[in-house]
Amino acid sequence: MATSMMLSVAFLLFNVFMLSHQSPAPVVLWHGMGDSCCNPLSMGSIKTMVEKRVGAYVKSLMIGSNIMEDTENGFLMNVNDQVDNVCKQLKADPKLKDGYNAMGFSQGGQFLRAVAQRCPSPPMLNLTSFGGQHQGVYGFPHCPGENVTLCNYVRELLNLGAYISYVQDHLVQAEYWHDPLNEAEYKAKSIFLADINQENTVNPTYKANLLRLKNLVLVMFGKDTMVDPKESEWFGFYKPGQGKELYTLRESPLYTEDRLGLKELDKSGRLHFLIADGDHLQFTDEWFEKYIVPFLK
């Protein structure tokens, strides 16, 4: 009996030791508009920080064959095609086969949510969205990056008409443009956001896949001057018919009818609302260490 008990205790201690020495899950990054996978001042810096503080393998997504293409595709490549491309990249990487944590920055936040909903293999474990526009945008206050020509082109096309078929097919920002004055047109003609937000047809697979997440972390930037409205970063938006009064996620049909599983995630303690007290994508290393690193370990 004593020998059997000693073996059981030894087996338990061995399991605890193995769990405590497991390598952290890999991390996948998707950059925002005007940025690229490998900019040393943005994604490159974050990749290095995660590698150093978490000790995980980090894959920073490149959409295209080089950094220039990656940046341009953030403006001009159909989002559905980008998501398909990323799903193939993730499936082809053997280091991700057992699962990965994902971090999306600005539009990369809603793009990685689409990956979670559409591509459950390899499994996404935790998703952190930094300033992602999950209910879209209704404005384009300023354009990040250094490509003034592309920024002006985006503005011209949005002014021409975000829901014109050509613009929807070829302009990334139009694909998550959400006009509260024309909700019916948005739902009918948005080829990306209306789909992943279950605005028309409820796809039960989207809900089931999102519910596989251990945690969905939504970071809103308290002084955000880029995202209009910034509450979109927490799934809030303008109430239909006007552009001033806002609703929160918990007041929306997406939540009350639980079309996407957000209510279930919330009730089970897996939906987290964080605030970073800065402008768009501005946070300190200390804030990242305190609030984000625990979701990566």
Backbone torsions as a table, in degrees:
resi	resn	phi	psi	omega
1	MET	NA	-45.7	-179.9
2	ALA	-62.4	-40.9	179.3
3	THR	-63.8	-41.7	179.5
4	SER	-62.4	-41.1	179.5
5	MET	-66.4	-41.3	179.2
6	MET	-63.0	-38.4	177.7
7	LEU	-66.1	-39.2	179.4
8	SER	-64.0	-43.7	179.1
9	VAL	-64.4	-41.9	179.2
10	ALA	-63.0	-40.5	179.0
11	PHE	-64.8	-41.2	178.5
12	LEU	-63.1	-45.9	179.4
13	LEU	-63.3	-36.5	178.1
14	PHE	-63.8	-43.1	179.1
15	ASN	-63.7	-42.0	178.1
16	VAL	-62.3	-41.8	178.9
17	PHE	-61.8	-45.1	-178.4
18	MET	-64.8	-42.3	179.2
19	LEU	-63.4	-39.0	-178.0
20	SER	-72.8	-16.1	-178.1
21	HIS	-111.9	12.5	176.8
22	GLN	-69.5	146.1	175.9
23	SER	-70.3	142.3	177.9
24	PRO	-65.3	153.9	-179.9
25	ALA	-63.0	146.3	175.8
26	PRO	-59.3	160.8	-179.4
27	VAL	-125.2	133.7	177.7
28	VAL	-113.0	131.5	179.8
29	LEU	-113.5	139.8	171.5
30	TRP	-128.9	120.2	-174.9
31	HIS	-75.1	173.9	-179.9
32	GLY	-99.1	-174.5	-179.8
33	MET	-62.4	135.7	178.3
34	GLY	81.3	-0.1	-178.1
35	ASP	-113.3	-179.0	176.6
36	SER	-141.6	172.3	-178.7
37	CYS	-58.9	-31.0	-161.4
38	CYS	-127.8	18.0	177.8
39	ASN	-61.6	119.2	-175.5
40	PRO	-62.8	-19.0	-179.6
41	LEU	-90.3	-8.9	-178.2
42	SER	-131.9	-93.4	-175.8
43	MET	-63.0	-36.7	178.3
44	GLY	-61.8	-40.9	178.9
45	SER	-66.5	-42.8	179.9
46	ILE	-67.2	-40.4	177.5
47	LYS	-57.9	-46.9	180.0
48	THR	-63.2	-40.7	-179.2
49	MET	-64.3	-42.4	179.6
50	VAL	-66.6	-43.2	178.3
51	GLU	-58.9	-40.1	-176.7
52	LYS	-74.4	-46.4	-171.6
53	ARG	-87.9	-24.8	-178.1
54	VAL	-107.9	-30.1	-178.2
55	GLY	77.2	24.6	-176.5
56	ALA	-101.4	155.9	168.6
57	TYR	-69.2	132.1	-177.7
58	VAL	-121.5	127.9	175.8
59	LYS	-113.4	113.3	176.6
60	SER	-97.4	116.1	-169.4
61	LEU	-67.7	132.6	173.0
62	MET	-114.5	124.0	177.9
63	ILE	-102.7	95.5	-174.6
64	GLY	127.9	-179.2	-175.0
65	SER	-94.9	-6.2	178.3
66	ASN	-156.0	174.5	-174.8
67	ILE	-64.9	-37.8	179.6
68	MET	-63.5	-45.4	177.7
69	GLU	-62.5	-40.2	179.9
70	ASP	-59.1	-45.3	179.3
71	THR	-64.7	-47.1	-178.5
72	GLU	-64.4	-38.2	-179.1
73	ASN	-65.6	-23.0	175.2
74	GLY	-66.8	-13.5	175.9
75	PHE	-108.7	-36.5	-161.8
76	LEU	-120.6	-3.9	-178.5
77	MET	-100.7	126.5	179.4
78	ASN	-43.7	129.0	-174.4
79	VAL	-63.5	-37.5	179.0
80	ASN	-61.7	-36.5	176.7
81	ASP	-69.6	-37.0	177.5
82	GLN	-63.2	-44.4	-179.8
83	VAL	-62.6	-42.5	176.5
84	ASP	-59.5	-43.3	178.9
85	ASN	-59.8	-45.3	-179.1
86	VAL	-66.4	-41.4	178.6
87	CYS	-57.7	-39.4	178.4
88	LYS	-69.4	-40.4	177.8
89	GLN	-60.0	-44.6	-176.9
90	LEU	-66.6	-40.4	-178.8
91	LYS	-68.6	-29.0	-177.0
92	ALA	-83.7	-9.4	-177.2
93	ASP	-94.3	108.6	-176.9
94	PRO	-62.7	-22.1	-179.8
95	LYS	-72.7	-12.3	-177.6
96	LEU	-103.2	0.5	-169.1
97	LYS	-60.6	-29.3	-178.8
98	ASP	-92.8	2.7	178.7
99	GLY	118.9	160.6	-176.6
100	TYR	-153.3	157.4	170.4
101	ASN	-95.3	145.6	-176.2
102	ALA	-122.9	141.3	174.9
103	MET	-131.7	119.6	179.5
104	GLY	-111.3	136.2	-176.7
105	PHE	-111.8	123.8	-175.5
106	SER	54.6	-125.5	-176.4
107	GLN	-61.9	-21.4	174.3
108	GLY	-61.5	-20.9	178.5
109	GLY	-66.7	-51.8	179.1
110	GLN	-73.1	-25.2	177.9
111	PHE	-68.8	-41.9	178.2
112	LEU	-70.2	-29.2	173.5
113	ARG	-63.4	-38.9	176.4
114	ALA	-62.6	-37.8	176.4
115	VAL	-61.5	-45.3	179.4
116	ALA	-59.4	-39.4	-176.6
117	GLN	-77.3	-32.0	-173.5
118	ARG	-101.0	-25.1	-171.1
119	CYS	-131.4	84.4	-176.3
120	PRO	-76.7	-4.3	-179.3
121	SER	-129.1	123.1	-1.3
122	PRO	-68.5	157.3	-173.9
123	PRO	-72.3	135.3	171.2
124	MET	-85.8	128.1	-174.9
125	LEU	-90.0	-59.4	177.7
126	ASN	-128.9	139.9	177.2
127	LEU	-120.8	123.6	174.6
128	THR	-113.3	123.4	-179.2
129	SER	-108.2	115.9	178.9
130	PHE	-96.7	99.0	176.8
131	GLY	69.5	23.3	178.0
132	GLY	-68.1	144.9	-175.6
133	GLN	-97.9	77.7	-168.7
134	HIS	-75.1	-17.6	171.0
135	GLN	-111.7	15.4	177.3
136	GLY	86.0	-171.9	179.0
137	VAL	-131.3	154.4	174.4
138	TYR	-132.8	63.2	-177.8
139	GLY	157.4	160.9	-179.2
140	PHE	-142.1	68.9	-172.1
141	PRO	-54.5	-49.6	174.9
142	HIS	-155.2	160.0	-171.8
143	CYS	-111.0	128.4	-179.2
144	PRO	-77.9	171.0	177.7
145	GLY	86.4	-177.5	-173.6
146	GLU	-110.6	0.4	-176.0
147	ASN	-90.8	88.1	-177.0
148	VAL	-63.8	-36.4	-179.5
149	THR	-61.0	-46.7	178.6
150	LEU	-63.9	-40.6	179.9
151	CYS	-61.5	-44.4	178.8
152	ASN	-64.7	-37.0	178.3
153	TYR	-63.3	-41.9	178.1
154	VAL	-60.3	-48.1	-179.4
155	ARG	-60.0	-44.0	-179.3
156	GLU	-61.7	-42.6	-179.5
157	LEU	-69.6	-39.3	177.5
158	LEU	-64.6	-38.5	176.8
159	ASN	-66.7	-33.9	178.0
160	LEU	-63.9	-39.8	178.8
161	GLY	149.9	107.2	-174.7
162	ALA	-64.0	-26.4	-174.0
163	TYR	-100.8	6.9	170.7
164	ILE	-66.2	137.7	-172.5
165	SER	-53.3	-46.0	-178.3
166	TYR	-61.7	-42.4	-178.7
167	VAL	-65.9	-44.0	178.2
168	GLN	-58.9	-40.1	-175.8
169	ASP	-75.5	-22.2	-170.2
170	HIS	-125.6	-0.8	-179.6
171	LEU	-126.4	114.8	-175.3
172	VAL	-56.0	-48.1	-173.5
173	GLN	-65.6	-27.2	176.5
174	ALA	-68.1	-24.6	-175.6
175	GLU	-77.6	-10.7	169.3
176	TYR	-126.6	25.5	172.0
177	TRP	-76.6	130.0	-176.2
178	HIS	-128.5	105.1	-177.5
179	ASP	-93.2	107.5	-178.3
180	PRO	-69.5	-16.5	177.6
181	LEU	-81.0	-14.8	-178.8
182	ASN	-136.9	61.3	-177.0
183	GLU	-59.5	-39.7	-177.8
184	ALA	-64.1	-41.5	179.7
185	GLU	-68.1	-41.1	176.8
186	TYR	-57.2	-49.3	-177.3
187	LYS	-64.8	-34.8	-176.5
188	ALA	-79.2	-31.1	-168.4
189	LYS	-117.4	-10.3	176.9
190	SER	-72.5	119.4	-173.3
191	ILE	-89.7	-6.0	-179.8
192	PHE	-125.1	-65.1	-172.3
193	LEU	-61.9	-43.3	-179.8
194	ALA	-61.4	-30.5	179.0
195	ASP	-72.7	-52.4	-174.9
196	ILE	-71.5	-17.4	177.4
197	ASN	-96.8	12.1	173.6
198	GLN	56.2	39.8	-176.6
199	GLU	-73.1	-28.6	-175.9
200	ASN	-115.0	-74.0	177.4
201	THR	-101.0	129.3	178.0
202	VAL	-83.9	116.7	179.3
203	ASN	-95.3	108.0	-176.9
204	PRO	-61.9	-24.7	178.7
205	THR	-66.7	-38.5	177.7
206	TYR	-58.2	-45.7	-178.7
207	LYS	-65.8	-47.0	-179.0
208	ALA	-60.5	-41.5	-178.9
209	ASN	-68.9	-40.4	-179.8
210	LEU	-66.6	-33.0	179.6
211	LEU	-71.3	-8.6	174.6
212	ARG	-72.9	-18.8	-178.9
213	LEU	-62.5	141.6	171.5
214	LYS	-73.9	-39.1	179.0
215	ASN	-151.1	143.3	169.9
216	LEU	-118.5	116.1	-174.2
217	VAL	-111.1	120.5	-177.6
218	LEU	-110.6	114.7	-179.8
219	VAL	-101.5	121.5	173.9
220	MET	-108.1	140.3	179.4
221	PHE	-95.6	118.1	-170.6
222	GLY	-62.1	-28.2	-179.3
223	LYS	-114.6	32.5	-175.7
224	ASP	-64.7	123.8	177.7
225	THR	-109.2	4.0	-177.8
226	MET	-102.9	-44.5	-175.4
227	VAL	-87.3	127.0	-179.3
228	ASP	-124.8	108.8	-1.4
229	PRO	-88.1	152.8	-178.6
230	LYS	-65.6	-22.7	179.3
231	GLU	-64.5	-14.4	174.1
232	SER	-60.3	-24.3	179.3
233	GLU	-67.9	-17.8	174.0
234	TRP	-114.0	22.5	-179.2
235	PHE	69.6	18.3	172.8
236	GLY	-89.1	166.8	177.4
237	PHE	-168.0	177.9	176.9
238	TYR	-71.0	140.0	174.0
239	LYS	-65.3	143.6	-175.7
240	PRO	-55.1	141.0	174.1
241	GLY	95.7	-5.3	-179.5
242	GLN	-157.5	175.2	-175.5
243	GLY	-130.2	34.7	179.9
244	LYS	-127.9	-51.6	-176.2
245	GLU	-81.5	136.3	-173.5
246	LEU	-110.0	154.6	167.1
247	TYR	-114.2	157.2	176.9
248	THR	-95.9	168.0	177.0
249	LEU	-54.1	-46.7	-173.9
250	ARG	-68.7	-13.8	176.2
251	GLU	-93.7	-6.2	-173.3
252	SER	-88.9	152.0	174.7
253	PRO	-59.9	-31.0	177.8
254	LEU	-56.0	-35.0	-179.7
255	TYR	-90.0	-51.8	-174.2
256	THR	-62.8	-34.8	176.5
257	GLU	-90.9	-4.3	-179.4
258	ASP	47.3	50.8	-178.7
259	ARG	-65.7	-27.0	-172.4
260	LEU	-116.7	-7.2	-178.0
261	GLY	95.5	3.2	-177.5
262	LEU	-65.9	-36.7	177.9
263	LYS	-64.2	-42.7	179.1
264	GLU	-65.6	-41.3	175.7
265	LEU	-60.2	-41.8	-178.7
266	ASP	-64.8	-49.4	-176.8
267	LYS	-65.4	-27.0	-179.8
268	SER	-91.9	6.1	176.6
269	GLY	77.7	19.7	-177.1
270	ARG	-106.9	2.3	177.0
271	LEU	-110.0	122.1	-172.3
272	HIS	-122.9	134.0	179.2
273	PHE	-111.7	114.5	179.9
274	LEU	-117.6	150.2	175.0
275	ILE	-119.5	131.3	170.0
276	ALA	-107.7	124.6	-172.3
277	ASP	-84.4	74.4	179.2
278	GLY	-162.8	-177.3	175.7
279	ASP	-77.3	-178.3	-172.7
280	HIS	-53.6	122.5	178.0
281	LEU	62.9	22.6	178.0
282	GLN	-102.7	116.9	176.2
283	PHE	-152.0	159.0	-178.3
284	THR	-92.5	161.7	175.3
285	ASP	-61.0	-36.4	-179.4
286	GLU	-65.9	-41.8	177.9
287	TRP	-63.4	-43.1	179.4
288	PHE	-61.2	-44.6	-179.5
289	GLU	-61.3	-42.5	-175.2
290	LYS	-74.4	-43.0	-169.2
291	TYR	-104.0	-25.4	-173.8
292	ILE	-105.1	-42.7	-177.3
293	VAL	-52.9	-38.7	178.7
294	PRO	-57.3	-26.7	178.2
295	PHE	-82.1	-7.3	-178.2
296	LEU	-105.0	-6.5	-176.6
297	LYS	-106.3	NA	NA
